[in-house]
Amino acid sequence: MLVSLLIVLALGVVCIGVGLYFHLRDRRFKSNAIKVNAEVTGFLPVEDDRYLLQYRFQLDDHEVFGVLPRSTPRPITTKGAIIPLLVHREDSTNVRRLTARRDATLRFFIILIGVLMLCTAIPLLVFVV
């Protein structure tokens, strides 16, 4: 019983640590990034009928072309649409969508699961020991 509670306690700490690590990494990227409006230039089909989004934008009088790394099951925007992106100041190839809801939701639930593990394991450890 004691060993299983210690494992739950350790996993809770790990979940909170991983969630905070990804949160701080995202904040560090956002502090060194600038917002640009990119134009969707097309879609690249990849395996299993998935698509990568191609874009272009102007940065310091240079035109930058690129592909977002995450694929989607179908094109979600039309060609020629304007999407907001965050671009790293020193590395224009390091690009993220301005609204990354999936990542924020994942970080939130990882931290929440860790807190719940700690909140259940600590009182039970007090009663067992």
C-alpha positions in Angstrom: 0.0 0.0 0.0 2.8 2.4 0.9 4.7 1.7 -2.3 1.7 2.3 -4.5 1.0 5.6 -2.8 4.7 6.7 -3.2 4.4 5.8 -6.9 1.3 7.9 -7.3 3.0 10.7 -5.4 6.1 10.5 -7.7 4.0 10.4 -10.9 2.0 13.4 -9.7 5.3 15.4 -9.2 6.5 14.2 -12.7 3.2 15.3 -14.3 3.4 18.8 -12.7 7.0 19.1 -13.7 6.4 18.1 -17.3 3.4 20.5 -17.6 5.4 23.4 -16.1 8.4 22.7 -18.4 6.2 22.9 -21.5 4.5 26.0 -20.1 7.8 27.8 -19.5 9.2 26.7 -22.9 6.1 28.1 -24.6 6.4 31.4 -22.6 10.1 31.6 -23.6 9.3 31.2 -27.2 6.5 33.8 -27.1 8.9 36.3 -25.4 11.3 36.0 -28.3 8.7 35.8 -31.1 7.0 38.4 -33.3 3.5 38.2 -34.7 3.2 38.1 -38.5 0.3 37.6 -40.9 1.0 34.8 -43.3 -0.8 33.9 -46.5 -1.8 30.3 -47.1 -0.2 29.3 -50.4 -1.4 25.7 -50.6 -1.4 22.3 -49.1 1.0 19.4 -49.4 -0.6 15.9 -49.3 1.2 13.4 -47.1 0.5 9.8 -46.2 -3.0 8.6 -45.2 -4.8 11.5 -46.8 -3.4 14.2 -44.5 -2.2 17.6 -45.5 0.5 20.1 -44.5 -0.2 23.8 -44.7 2.1 25.9 -46.8 2.5 29.6 -46.0 4.5 32.7 -46.9 5.1 36.1 -45.1 7.3 39.1 -45.2 10.0 39.6 -42.6 12.6 42.3 -42.7 12.1 42.9 -46.4 12.5 39.2 -47.1 9.8 36.8 -48.3 9.8 33.6 -46.2 8.1 30.4 -47.3 7.4 27.5 -45.1 5.3 24.5 -44.1 3.6 24.1 -40.7 4.9 20.8 -39.1 1.5 19.4 -38.0 -0.7 17.7 -40.5 -4.5 17.9 -40.7 -6.9 15.3 -42.0 -8.3 17.9 -44.5 -7.4 21.4 -45.4 -9.0 23.6 -42.8 -8.4 27.0 -44.5 -8.6 28.1 -48.1 -5.8 29.0 -50.3 -5.1 32.8 -50.0 -6.4 33.1 -46.5 -4.4 35.1 -43.9 -3.4 33.3 -40.7 -1.6 34.8 -37.7 1.7 33.1 -36.9 4.4 33.6 -34.2 8.0 33.7 -35.7 11.1 33.5 -33.6 13.2 36.7 -33.9 16.6 35.0 -34.6 15.3 31.9 -36.5 12.5 32.6 -39.1 12.1 28.8 -39.6 10.9 28.4 -36.1 7.2 29.2 -36.5 4.0 28.4 -34.5 0.4 29.2 -34.9 -0.7 32.2 -32.8 -3.6 30.2 -31.3 -2.3 26.8 -30.3 -5.3 25.6 -28.2 -4.4 22.0 -28.3 -1.0 22.5 -26.7 -2.5 24.8 -24.0 -5.2 22.3 -23.2 -2.7 19.4 -23.0 -0.5 21.4 -20.6 -3.5 22.3 -18.4 -4.7 18.7 -18.1 -1.2 17.3 -17.4 -0.8 19.8 -14.5 -4.4 19.1 -13.3 -3.8 15.3 -13.3 -0.6 15.9 -11.3 -2.3 18.1 -8.8 -5.1 15.5 -8.4 -2.5 12.7 -7.9 -0.8 14.8 -5.2 -4.1 15.7 -3.5 -5.1 12.1 -3.2 -1.7 10.6 -2.4 -0.6 13.0 0.4 -3.6 12.5 2.7 -3.6 8.7 2.2 0.1 8.6 3.0 -0.6 10.4 6.3 -3.2 7.8 7.2 -1.0 4.8 6.2 2.2 6.0 7.9 
